[in-house]
């Protein structure tokens, strides 16, 4: 028991921070928590701890708002494509190339952060939403199965079809709920989610909710855009560290 206690303190700190970030800007819990935990463990094991709190907080976000029916109507190709991509790339975190997952994670964090800082935008006409949504979902699912990150290219796509503010926040909850459930199923099938992740997952869930509540309180008192900018800069630095350290370890081997 003494060997797991320090680890649980790390879990608590990571998810308190990740929940805080989600409370302030509306997203980032899986991205931040997987990225920080990946410093000390493979992304697959980190994701197995993240799954339960991510699902619970996303379900909560799903039902906060009046747009659920319209969101499902518009995003079903994206969600089906994501689930299919995860299924097609199942086992990526436990296969022979699993050690490259940290490099992929670091690169994706940098792409995500740079895209957010530059506010790069493009528009998708309504007539192209269905077929393009399926393709974007498929790419997102393949990436998610190997890295645990579900924000690229799904989030830019949701912004490109015109979702903003409250509708986008609820849409993120709906999409991440479906994607995380699909990912959790594949992790269970591959043996990464076991009873050993139950206690860390419970600690993570409690601390996530605590962080979200604190973040929501802070959001009302500080400019969310300022916090978001520094958060994205931190993600770039973390992405560089993860990718560089993983390349160094592979080179040493």
Backbone as JSON, one array per atom type, in Angstrom:
{
  "sequence": "XXXXXXXXXXXXXXXXXXXXXXXXXXXXXXXXXXXXXXXXXXXXXXXXXXXXXXXXXXXXXXXXXXXXXXXXXXXXXXXXXXXXXXXXXXXXXXXXXXXXXXXXXXXXXXXXXXXXXXXXXXXXXXXXXXXXXXXXXXXXXXXXXXXXXXXXXXXXXXXXXXXXXXXXXXXXXXXXXXXXXXXXXXXXXXXXXXXXXXXXXXXXXXXXXXXXXXXXXXXXXXXXXXXXXXXXXXXXXXXXXXXXXXXXXXXXX",
  "N": [[0.83, -1.21, 0.0], [2.01, 1.19, 0.67], [3.53, 1.79, -1.55], [1.79, 2.71, -3.46], [0.62, 5.03, -2.56], [2.08, 7.58, -2.92], [1.77, 7.71, -5.7], [-0.99, 8.0, -5.96], [-1.29, 10.55, -4.91], [-0.06, 12.02, -6.91], [-1.84, 11.46, -9.03], [-4.13, 12.72, -7.99], [-3.31, 15.44, -7.95], [-2.8, 15.92, -10.68], [-5.37, 15.55, -11.86], [-6.89, 17.39, -10.5], [-5.79, 19.75, -11.49], [-6.31, 19.36, -14.27], [-9.13, 19.23, -14.24], [-9.65, 21.79, -13.31], [-8.76, 23.34, -15.48], [-10.59, 22.49, -17.44], [-12.9, 23.49, -16.25], [-12.5, 26.23, -16.52], [-12.09, 26.79, -19.31], [-13.71, 25.0, -20.68], [-12.94, 22.61, -21.91], [-10.37, 20.04, -22.22], [-9.74, 18.22, -20.2], [-9.15, 15.3, -20.64], [-7.0, 15.65, -22.44], [-5.05, 17.2, -21.05], [-4.65, 15.64, -18.7], [-3.87, 13.05, -19.64], [-1.56, 13.81, -21.0], [0.13, 14.86, -18.96], [0.34, 12.63, -17.24], [1.58, 10.92, -18.98], [4.2, 11.59, -18.85], [5.25, 10.01, -16.89], [4.38, 7.42, -17.4], [3.3, 4.96, -19.9], [1.16, 6.2, -22.57], [-1.15, 4.59, -22.93], [-1.67, 3.33, -20.43], [-2.05, 5.6, -18.91], [-4.35, 6.63, -20.11], [-6.21, 4.68, -19.44], [-6.73, 5.28, -16.8], [-7.83, 7.77, -17.07], [-10.25, 7.44, -18.41], [-12.8, 6.91, -16.99], [-13.36, 9.29, -15.29], [-13.39, 11.13, -17.42], [-15.56, 10.28, -19.01], [-17.71, 10.62, -17.2], [-17.64, 13.43, -16.58], [-18.03, 14.43, -19.14], [-20.57, 13.45, -19.81], [-22.06, 14.91, -18.0], [-21.59, 17.48, -19.09], [-22.86, 17.1, -21.5], [-25.62, 17.29, -21.11], [-26.05, 19.87, -20.35], [-27.61, 22.34, -21.54], [-29.74, 23.34, -24.35], [-29.44, 22.14, -26.84], [-29.21, 19.49, -27.63], [-30.64, 17.65, -29.37], [-30.34, 18.84, -31.95], [-27.56, 18.81, -32.12], [-26.9, 16.05, -32.17], [-28.16, 15.41, -34.57], [-26.59, 16.8, -36.42], [-23.98, 15.94, -35.93], [-23.79, 13.16, -36.08], [-22.47, 11.7, -38.23], [-19.77, 12.37, -37.7], [-19.42, 11.27, -35.14], [-19.94, 8.51, -35.53], [-17.95, 7.94, -37.4], [-15.68, 8.43, -35.82], [-15.89, 6.43, -33.84], [-15.6, 4.22, -35.51], [-12.99, 4.61, -36.48], [-11.51, 4.34, -34.11], [-12.04, 1.67, -33.55], [-10.88, 0.43, -35.82], [-8.2, 0.97, -35.4], [-7.67, -0.3, -33.07], [-5.82, -1.58, -30.33], [-3.51, -0.23, -30.81], [-2.14, 0.96, -28.74], [-1.05, -1.07, -27.34], [0.39, -2.61, -29.01], [3.35, -3.5, -31.03], [4.29, -1.02, -31.81], [3.63, 0.71, -29.82], [5.26, 2.3, -28.22], [5.77, 4.52, -29.7], [3.6, 6.09, -29.33], [3.77, 8.17, -27.45], [5.33, 10.02, -28.76], [3.63, 10.71, -30.88], [1.55, 11.8, -29.36], [2.84, 14.06, -28.23], [3.4, 15.57, -30.56], [0.8, 16.03, -31.53], [-0.25, 17.59, -29.45], [1.26, 19.91, -29.78], [0.4, 20.72, -32.36], [-2.34, 21.12, -31.87], [-2.23, 23.2, -29.96], [-0.85, 25.28, -31.33], [-2.63, 25.72, -33.43], [-4.8, 26.67, -31.96], [-3.71, 29.03, -30.86], [-3.11, 30.6, -33.11], [-5.6, 30.88, -34.06], [-6.61, 29.71, -36.34], [-8.99, 29.31, -38.83], [-11.51, 27.67, -40.76], [-14.23, 27.25, -43.07], [-17.03, 25.1, -43.38], [-19.35, 24.27, -45.77], [-22.9, 23.72, -45.32], [-23.87, 21.64, -47.0], [-21.77, 19.91, -47.23], [-21.31, 18.79, -44.79], [-22.07, 16.17, -43.88], [-20.6, 14.08, -45.33], [-17.96, 14.99, -45.01], [-17.79, 15.15, -42.26], [-17.83, 12.44, -41.53], [-15.35, 11.57, -42.54], [-13.55, 13.21, -41.1], [-14.16, 12.27, -38.55], [-13.28, 9.6, -38.76], [-10.49, 9.94, -39.06], [-9.96, 11.25, -36.64], [-10.64, 9.18, -34.85], [-8.72, 7.17, -35.43], [-6.38, 8.52, -34.69], [-6.96, 8.96, -32.0], [-7.03, 6.36, -30.96], [-4.36, 5.69, -30.9], [-3.12, 7.62, -29.4], [-4.78, 8.77, -27.49], [-5.76, 11.31, -27.67], [-8.42, 13.37, -28.64], [-9.06, 15.72, -29.86], [-8.11, 16.61, -32.27], [-8.73, 16.0, -35.67], [-11.23, 16.94, -34.8], [-12.31, 19.06, -33.12], [-11.56, 21.56, -34.46], [-13.12, 21.05, -36.75], [-15.78, 21.11, -35.73], [-15.92, 23.79, -35.04], [-15.7, 24.84, -37.58], [-18.1, 24.26, -38.84], [-19.77, 26.07, -37.81], [-20.47, 26.06, -35.1], [-20.73, 27.63, -31.99], [-19.82, 29.07, -28.83], [-22.18, 28.37, -26.36], [-23.5, 26.25, -27.67], [-21.36, 24.91, -28.88], [-19.92, 24.11, -26.6], [-21.71, 22.26, -25.45], [-21.83, 20.46, -27.58], [-19.21, 19.49, -27.61], [-19.26, 18.02, -25.25], [-21.13, 15.99, -25.93], [-19.88, 14.74, -28.16], [-17.34, 13.95, -27.09], [-18.22, 12.21, -25.12], [-19.27, 10.01, -26.59], [-16.97, 9.29, -28.07], [-15.13, 8.69, -26.02], [-16.39, 6.58, -24.69], [-16.28, 4.64, -26.74], [-13.52, 4.38, -26.93], [-12.94, 3.48, -24.37], [-14.11, 0.95, -24.46], [-12.44, -0.4, -26.3], [-10.05, -0.29, -24.89], [-10.66, -1.9, -22.71], [-11.02, -4.34, -24.02], [-8.43, -4.75, -24.89], [-7.11, -5.18, -22.56], [-6.09, -3.14, -20.98], [-7.68, -1.7, -19.23], [-8.35, -2.56, -16.08], [-9.11, -4.06, -12.85], [-7.14, -2.91, -11.37], [-7.02, -0.27, -12.09], [-9.14, 0.88, -10.85], [-9.11, 2.18, -8.26], [-7.22, 4.4, -8.66], [-8.76, 5.59, -10.71], [-11.1, 6.33, -9.34], [-10.12, 8.23, -7.51], [-9.21, 10.07, -9.38], [-11.65, 10.87, -10.55], [-13.05, 12.16, -8.45], [-11.3, 14.29, -7.88], [-11.3, 15.55, -10.35], [-13.92, 16.6, -10.54], [-13.79, 18.36, -8.39], [-11.81, 20.13, -9.34], [-13.13, 21.14, -11.63], [-15.29, 22.58, -10.5], [-13.87, 24.55, -9.08], [-12.57, 25.78, -11.21], [-14.76, 26.78, -12.69], [-15.66, 28.71, -10.92], [-13.48, 30.45, -10.91], [-13.51, 31.25, -13.57], [-15.51, 33.15, -13.78], [-14.31, 35.35, -12.77], [-11.99, 36.05, -14.05], [-10.41, 36.86, -17.22], [-11.26, 34.52, -19.57], [-10.01, 34.12, -22.0], [-7.4, 34.98, -21.68], [-6.38, 33.11, -19.84], [-6.69, 30.85, -21.45], [-4.83, 31.33, -23.5], [-2.32, 31.17, -22.19], [-2.51, 28.58, -21.29], [-2.45, 27.15, -23.74], [0.13, 27.79, -24.61], [1.59, 26.47, -22.63], [0.89, 23.86, -23.32], [2.23, 23.55, -25.74], [4.91, 23.58, -24.88], [4.88, 21.31, -23.22], [4.26, 19.36, -25.12], [6.56, 19.45, -26.74], [8.43, 18.54, -24.87], [7.48, 15.9, -24.29], [7.61, 14.62, -26.84], [10.33, 14.93, -27.49], [11.65, 13.64, -25.32], [10.69, 11.04, -25.64], [11.71, 10.34, -28.16], [14.41, 10.41, -27.51], [14.6, 8.28, -25.66], [13.93, 6.13, -27.33], [16.06, 6.28, -29.11], [18.19, 5.7, -27.4], [17.62, 3.08, -26.8]],
  "CA": [[0.0, 0.0, 0.0], [2.86, 2.37, 0.75], [4.09, 2.12, -2.85], [0.8, 3.34, -4.33], [0.16, 6.29, -2.01], [2.61, 8.72, -3.66], [1.18, 7.7, -7.02], [-2.34, 8.55, -5.83], [-1.15, 12.0, -4.74], [0.21, 12.55, -8.26], [-3.12, 11.38, -9.73], [-5.01, 13.77, -7.45], [-2.83, 16.75, -8.39], [-2.98, 16.02, -12.13], [-6.78, 15.69, -12.22], [-7.36, 18.67, -9.97], [-5.37, 20.74, -12.48], [-7.04, 19.13, -15.52], [-10.5, 19.64, -14.01], [-9.64, 23.24, -13.22], [-8.66, 23.86, -16.85], [-11.88, 22.23, -18.08], [-13.87, 24.41, -15.68], [-12.25, 27.6, -17.0], [-12.23, 26.98, -20.77], [-14.73, 24.11, -21.23], [-12.38, 21.37, -22.44], [-8.96, 19.84, -21.87], [-9.48, 17.27, -19.12], [-8.36, 14.15, -21.09], [-5.75, 16.08, -23.08], [-4.09, 17.6, -20.03], [-4.32, 14.56, -17.77], [-3.08, 12.03, -20.34], [-0.25, 14.38, -21.33], [0.94, 14.94, -17.75], [0.62, 11.28, -16.77], [2.47, 10.27, -19.95], [5.58, 11.86, -18.45], [5.7, 8.95, -15.99], [3.87, 6.11, -17.8], [2.85, 4.92, -21.29], [-0.15, 6.82, -22.76], [-2.23, 3.62, -22.77], [-1.98, 3.18, -19.01], [-2.59, 6.89, -18.46], [-5.71, 6.75, -20.62], [-7.07, 3.77, -18.69], [-7.11, 5.99, -15.58], [-8.58, 8.96, -17.47], [-11.51, 7.11, -19.07], [-14.02, 7.06, -16.17], [-13.69, 10.7, -15.04], [-13.68, 11.81, -18.68], [-16.92, 9.93, -19.4], [-18.67, 11.22, -16.26], [-17.69, 14.88, -16.76], [-18.58, 14.72, -20.46], [-22.02, 13.23, -19.73], [-22.54, 16.11, -17.31], [-21.56, 18.58, -20.05], [-23.79, 16.78, -22.58], [-27.0, 17.67, -20.8], [-26.12, 21.28, -19.96], [-27.95, 23.13, -22.71], [-30.95, 22.92, -25.07], [-29.12, 21.86, -28.24], [-28.83, 18.08, -27.78], [-31.23, 17.03, -30.57], [-29.69, 19.41, -33.14], [-26.16, 18.36, -32.13], [-26.88, 14.65, -32.64], [-28.56, 15.43, -35.98], [-25.51, 17.33, -37.23], [-22.67, 15.33, -35.67], [-23.77, 11.7, -36.08], [-21.39, 11.13, -39.06], [-18.5, 12.55, -36.99], [-19.34, 10.33, -34.02], [-19.83, 7.15, -36.08], [-16.61, 7.84, -37.99], [-14.7, 8.35, -34.74], [-15.98, 5.08, -33.26], [-15.04, 3.29, -36.5], [-11.54, 4.8, -36.49], [-10.97, 3.73, -32.89], [-12.12, 0.21, -33.72], [-9.91, 0.01, -36.84], [-6.83, 1.11, -34.87], [-7.66, -0.89, -31.72], [-4.58, -2.28, -30.01], [-2.33, 0.58, -31.14], [-1.41, 1.31, -27.52], [-0.43, -2.26, -26.76], [1.13, -3.32, -30.06], [4.81, -3.29, -31.08], [4.61, 0.4, -32.04], [3.02, 1.5, -28.75], [6.21, 3.26, -27.65], [5.73, 5.75, -30.49], [2.41, 6.84, -28.97], [4.14, 9.39, -26.74], [5.78, 10.99, -29.78], [2.4, 11.17, -31.55], [0.86, 12.66, -28.4], [3.54, 15.34, -28.15], [3.2, 16.31, -31.82], [-0.59, 16.47, -31.58], [-0.4, 18.69, -28.51], [1.82, 21.11, -30.4], [-0.5, 21.12, -33.45], [-3.56, 21.63, -31.25], [-1.95, 24.48, -29.31], [-0.51, 26.28, -32.35], [-3.88, 26.02, -34.12], [-5.59, 27.51, -31.07], [-3.08, 30.34, -30.69], [-3.23, 31.36, -34.36], [-7.03, 30.98, -34.36], [-6.82, 29.3, -37.73], [-10.37, 28.9, -39.04], [-12.02, 27.44, -42.1], [-15.68, 27.05, -43.03], [-17.57, 23.95, -44.1], [-20.74, 24.51, -46.17], [-23.83, 22.71, -44.8], [-24.04, 20.5, -47.9], [-20.61, 19.02, -47.11], [-21.13, 18.37, -43.4], [-22.25, 14.73, -43.64], [-19.49, 13.25, -45.81], [-16.7, 15.45, -44.43], [-17.83, 14.78, -40.85], [-17.43, 11.04, -41.42], [-13.9, 11.47, -42.76], [-12.9, 13.83, -39.94], [-14.34, 11.34, -37.45], [-12.41, 8.45, -38.96], [-9.12, 10.38, -38.75], [-9.92, 11.49, -35.19], [-10.65, 7.89, -34.17], [-7.41, 6.52, -35.62], [-5.43, 9.25, -33.85], [-7.33, 8.74, -30.59], [-6.67, 4.99, -30.56], [-2.92, 5.57, -30.73], [-2.57, 8.66, -28.53], [-5.74, 9.19, -26.49], [-6.19, 12.69, -27.95], [-9.61, 13.37, -29.5], [-9.38, 17.1, -30.24], [-7.62, 16.85, -33.63], [-9.21, 17.31, -36.14], [-12.67, 17.06, -34.52], [-12.7, 20.37, -32.59], [-11.59, 22.54, -35.56], [-14.27, 20.76, -37.63], [-17.01, 21.61, -35.1], [-15.9, 25.24, -35.18], [-15.83, 25.16, -39.0], [-19.5, 24.15, -39.27], [-20.49, 27.19, -37.26], [-20.87, 25.92, -33.7], [-20.05, 28.6, -31.16], [-20.19, 29.32, -27.44], [-22.89, 27.35, -25.59], [-23.76, 25.07, -28.51], [-20.09, 24.2, -29.04], [-19.6, 23.48, -25.32], [-22.54, 21.07, -25.32], [-21.42, 19.53, -28.64], [-17.98, 18.84, -27.15], [-19.67, 17.01, -24.28], [-21.77, 14.87, -26.65], [-18.89, 14.04, -28.98], [-16.33, 13.3, -26.25], [-18.85, 11.08, -24.44], [-19.3, 8.89, -27.53], [-15.59, 8.89, -28.39], [-14.49, 8.1, -24.85], [-17.01, 5.26, -24.49], [-15.71, 3.74, -27.75], [-12.12, 4.15, -26.56], [-12.95, 2.65, -23.17], [-14.41, -0.43, -24.87], [-11.24, -1.0, -26.91], [-9.04, -0.47, -23.83], [-11.07, -3.08, -21.95], [-10.74, -5.51, -24.86], [-6.98, -4.95, -24.99], [-6.58, -5.52, -21.24], [-5.49, -2.0, -20.27], [-8.57, -1.32, -18.14], [-8.53, -3.69, -15.17], [-9.46, -3.66, -11.49], [-6.03, -2.13, -10.82], [-7.24, 1.15, -12.38], [-10.36, 1.33, -10.18], [-8.8, 3.17, -7.21], [-6.76, 5.64, -9.28], [-9.86, 6.2, -11.44], [-12.0, 6.96, -8.38], [-9.43, 9.44, -7.05], [-9.21, 11.0, -10.51], [-12.99, 11.41, -10.76], [-13.35, 13.11, -7.37], [-10.46, 15.49, -8.06], [-11.75, 16.21, -11.57], [-15.09, 17.4, -10.2], [-13.32, 19.47, -7.56], [-11.14, 21.09, -10.21], [-14.13, 21.79, -12.49], [-16.01, 23.56, -9.7], [-12.97, 25.67, -8.81], [-12.36, 26.46, -12.49], [-15.96, 27.55, -13.04], [-15.69, 29.89, -10.05], [-12.43, 31.37, -11.37], [-13.87, 31.76, -14.9], [-16.35, 34.34, -13.63], [-13.53, 36.45, -12.21], [-10.81, 36.36, -14.85], [-10.63, 36.69, -18.65], [-11.01, 33.14, -19.99], [-9.12, 34.12, -23.15], [-6.03, 35.11, -21.15], [-6.02, 31.8, -19.32], [-6.61, 29.93, -22.59], [-3.59, 31.59, -24.23], [-1.2, 30.61, -21.43], [-2.71, 27.13, -21.31], [-1.98, 26.63, -25.03], [1.59, 27.89, -24.6], [2.07, 25.36, -21.79], [0.71, 22.62, -24.08], [3.32, 23.48, -26.71], [6.12, 23.19, -24.15], [4.71, 19.93, -22.8], [4.35, 18.53, -26.33], [7.99, 19.36, -27.1], [9.11, 17.69, -23.9], [7.07, 14.51, -24.47], [8.13, 14.09, -28.09], [11.8, 14.88, -27.43], [12.07, 12.61, -24.37], [10.38, 9.73, -26.22], [12.71, 10.11, -29.22], [15.69, 10.12, -26.84], [14.52, 6.93, -25.11], [13.98, 5.18, -28.46], [17.42, 6.33, -29.64], [19.05, 4.99, -26.45], [17.35, 1.64, -26.89]],
  "C": [[0.86, 1.26, 0.0], [3.42, 2.76, -0.6], [3.09, 2.84, -3.74], [0.39, 4.72, -3.84], [0.76, 7.51, -2.7], [2.01, 8.85, -5.06], [-0.22, 8.31, -6.99], [-2.3, 10.06, -5.62], [-0.87, 12.67, -6.1], [-1.08, 12.57, -9.07], [-4.04, 12.52, -9.3], [-4.6, 15.14, -7.98], [-3.07, 16.95, -9.88], [-4.45, 16.29, -12.48], [-7.42, 16.92, -11.61], [-7.01, 19.79, -10.95], [-6.17, 20.6, -13.77], [-8.5, 19.54, -15.39], [-10.63, 21.15, -13.93], [-9.62, 23.87, -14.61], [-9.97, 23.65, -17.6], [-12.95, 23.19, -17.56], [-13.73, 25.82, -16.22], [-12.57, 27.74, -18.48], [-13.17, 25.98, -21.43], [-14.23, 22.82, -21.82], [-10.96, 21.2, -21.92], [-8.7, 18.79, -20.82], [-8.69, 16.03, -19.6], [-7.01, 14.55, -21.67], [-4.68, 16.41, -22.05], [-3.67, 16.42, -19.16], [-3.5, 13.46, -18.43], [-1.67, 12.55, -20.6], [0.66, 14.43, -20.1], [1.3, 13.56, -17.22], [1.6, 10.55, -17.7], [3.94, 10.58, -19.68], [6.14, 10.7, -17.64], [5.24, 7.55, -16.38], [3.46, 6.14, -19.26], [1.46, 5.55, -21.42], [-1.32, 5.87, -22.57], [-2.65, 3.44, -21.33], [-2.57, 4.47, -18.44], [-4.05, 7.02, -18.88], [-6.68, 5.85, -19.88], [-7.54, 4.41, -17.38], [-8.04, 7.16, -15.91], [-10.02, 8.64, -17.88], [-12.74, 7.44, -18.21], [-14.33, 8.52, -15.84], [-14.01, 11.48, -16.3], [-15.12, 11.53, -19.11], [-17.93, 10.65, -18.52], [-18.78, 12.73, -16.47], [-18.26, 15.25, -18.12], [-20.09, 14.48, -20.51], [-22.68, 14.42, -19.05], [-22.64, 17.27, -18.3], [-22.57, 18.36, -21.17], [-25.18, 17.34, -22.33], [-27.14, 19.08, -20.26], [-26.35, 22.11, -21.21], [-29.12, 22.54, -23.48], [-30.7, 22.39, -26.48], [-28.91, 20.38, -28.56], [-29.36, 17.46, -29.07], [-30.54, 17.53, -31.84], [-28.23, 18.93, -33.25], [-26.06, 16.94, -32.67], [-27.21, 14.6, -34.13], [-27.41, 15.87, -36.88], [-24.22, 16.52, -37.1], [-22.66, 13.81, -35.74], [-22.72, 11.11, -37.03], [-20.03, 11.23, -38.38], [-18.35, 11.51, -35.89], [-19.2, 8.89, -34.49], [-18.44, 6.94, -36.68], [-15.53, 7.7, -36.93], [-14.69, 6.96, -34.11], [-15.37, 4.05, -34.2], [-13.52, 3.39, -36.54], [-10.87, 4.2, -35.28], [-10.96, 2.22, -33.01], [-11.07, -0.29, -34.71], [-8.48, 0.04, -36.3], [-6.71, 0.53, -33.45], [-6.37, -1.68, -31.51], [-3.33, -1.48, -30.3], [-1.5, 0.9, -29.91], [-0.75, 0.12, -26.85], [0.4, -3.04, -27.77], [2.61, -2.98, -30.04], [5.21, -1.84, -31.27], [4.06, 1.31, -30.94], [3.96, 2.57, -28.21], [6.26, 4.56, -28.44], [4.52, 6.61, -30.16], [2.72, 8.15, -28.27], [4.63, 10.45, -27.72], [4.57, 11.58, -30.5], [1.65, 12.14, -30.64], [1.51, 14.03, -28.32], [3.33, 16.19, -29.39], [1.78, 16.85, -31.91], [-0.86, 17.63, -30.63], [0.12, 19.99, -29.12], [0.92, 21.63, -31.52], [-1.76, 21.77, -32.89], [-3.34, 23.03, -30.67], [-1.65, 25.59, -30.32], [-1.77, 26.69, -33.11], [-4.74, 26.95, -33.26], [-5.02, 28.91, -30.92], [-3.23, 31.21, -31.94], [-4.68, 31.59, -34.75], [-7.31, 30.72, -35.83], [-8.24, 28.76, -37.89], [-10.63, 28.6, -40.52], [-13.49, 27.11, -41.97], [-16.06, 25.85, -43.87], [-19.02, 24.25, -44.47], [-21.65, 23.4, -45.65], [-23.96, 21.48, -45.69], [-22.9, 19.48, -47.8], [-20.43, 18.43, -45.71], [-21.14, 16.85, -43.23], [-21.02, 13.93, -44.06], [-18.15, 13.67, -45.19], [-16.64, 15.09, -42.95], [-17.41, 13.34, -40.63], [-15.94, 10.85, -41.58], [-13.12, 12.04, -41.58], [-12.99, 12.9, -38.73], [-13.41, 10.15, -37.56], [-10.96, 8.79, -38.61], [-8.97, 10.6, -37.25], [-9.85, 10.17, -34.42], [-9.33, 7.16, -34.26], [-6.36, 7.18, -34.73], [-5.69, 8.97, -32.38], [-6.9, 7.36, -30.11], [-5.18, 4.83, -30.31], [-2.34, 6.57, -29.73], [-3.48, 9.06, -27.38], [-6.26, 10.6, -26.68], [-7.32, 12.69, -28.96], [-9.95, 14.75, -30.05], [-8.96, 17.43, -31.66], [-8.07, 15.7, -34.53], [-10.66, 17.62, -35.78], [-13.08, 18.46, -34.06], [-12.64, 21.46, -33.66], [-12.76, 22.31, -36.52], [-15.56, 21.32, -37.04], [-17.07, 23.14, -35.16], [-16.15, 25.65, -36.63], [-17.27, 25.07, -39.49], [-20.38, 25.17, -38.56], [-20.96, 27.06, -35.83], [-20.05, 26.88, -32.84], [-20.62, 28.61, -29.75], [-20.92, 28.15, -26.81], [-23.16, 26.09, -26.39], [-22.5, 24.24, -28.68], [-19.71, 23.48, -27.75], [-20.41, 22.2, -25.13], [-22.16, 20.02, -26.36], [-20.15, 18.79, -28.26], [-18.32, 17.75, -26.14], [-20.26, 15.78, -24.95], [-20.72, 14.06, -27.4], [-17.88, 13.29, -28.11], [-16.93, 12.14, -25.46], [-18.84, 9.84, -25.33], [-17.9, 8.37, -27.8], [-14.92, 8.18, -27.23], [-15.08, 6.73, -24.52], [-16.43, 4.24, -25.47], [-14.26, 3.39, -27.39], [-12.04, 3.26, -25.32], [-13.23, 1.2, -23.49], [-13.17, -1.11, -25.45], [-10.15, -1.21, -25.87], [-9.37, -1.68, -22.97], [-10.74, -4.35, -22.72], [-9.25, -5.81, -24.93], [-6.32, -5.22, -23.64], [-5.95, -4.37, -20.48], [-6.36, -1.53, -19.1], [-8.87, -2.54, -17.28], [-8.95, -3.16, -13.8], [-8.37, -2.8, -10.86], [-6.21, -0.63, -11.08], [-8.43, 1.72, -11.64], [-10.08, 2.42, -9.14], [-8.24, 4.46, -7.79], [-7.87, 6.36, -10.04], [-10.84, 6.91, -10.52], [-11.41, 8.26, -7.85], [-9.46, 10.51, -8.15], [-10.57, 11.65, -10.69], [-13.34, 12.46, -9.71], [-12.57, 14.41, -7.57], [-10.85, 16.26, -9.32], [-12.93, 17.13, -11.28], [-14.7, 18.59, -9.33], [-12.66, 20.55, -8.39], [-12.11, 21.85, -11.1], [-14.87, 22.87, -11.71], [-15.15, 24.78, -9.41], [-12.76, 26.49, -10.1], [-13.55, 27.3, -12.91], [-16.07, 28.81, -12.19], [-14.68, 30.93, -10.51], [-12.82, 32.02, -12.7], [-14.69, 33.04, -14.81], [-15.57, 35.56, -13.16], [-12.3, 36.82, -13.03], [-11.13, 36.17, -16.32], [-10.27, 35.27, -19.09], [-10.01, 33.08, -21.14], [-7.66, 34.23, -22.72], [-5.53, 33.77, -20.63], [-5.81, 30.82, -20.45], [-5.29, 30.09, -23.34], [-2.39, 30.96, -23.5], [-1.29, 29.09, -21.34], [-2.16, 26.52, -22.61], [-0.46, 26.72, -25.13], [2.2, 26.76, -23.77], [1.95, 24.03, -22.52], [1.8, 22.45, -25.14], [4.6, 23.0, -26.02], [6.04, 21.73, -23.7], [4.83, 18.98, -23.99], [5.79, 18.35, -26.78], [8.72, 18.42, -26.17], [8.77, 16.21, -24.11], [7.69, 13.9, -25.72], [9.65, 13.92, -28.02], [12.29, 13.77, -26.49], [11.81, 11.21, -24.92], [11.37, 9.37, -27.33], [14.05, 9.74, -28.59], [15.7, 8.71, -26.28], [14.6, 5.88, -26.21], [15.39, 5.12, -29.02], [18.37, 5.55, -28.73], [18.86, 3.49, -26.54], [17.98, 1.04, -28.13]]
}
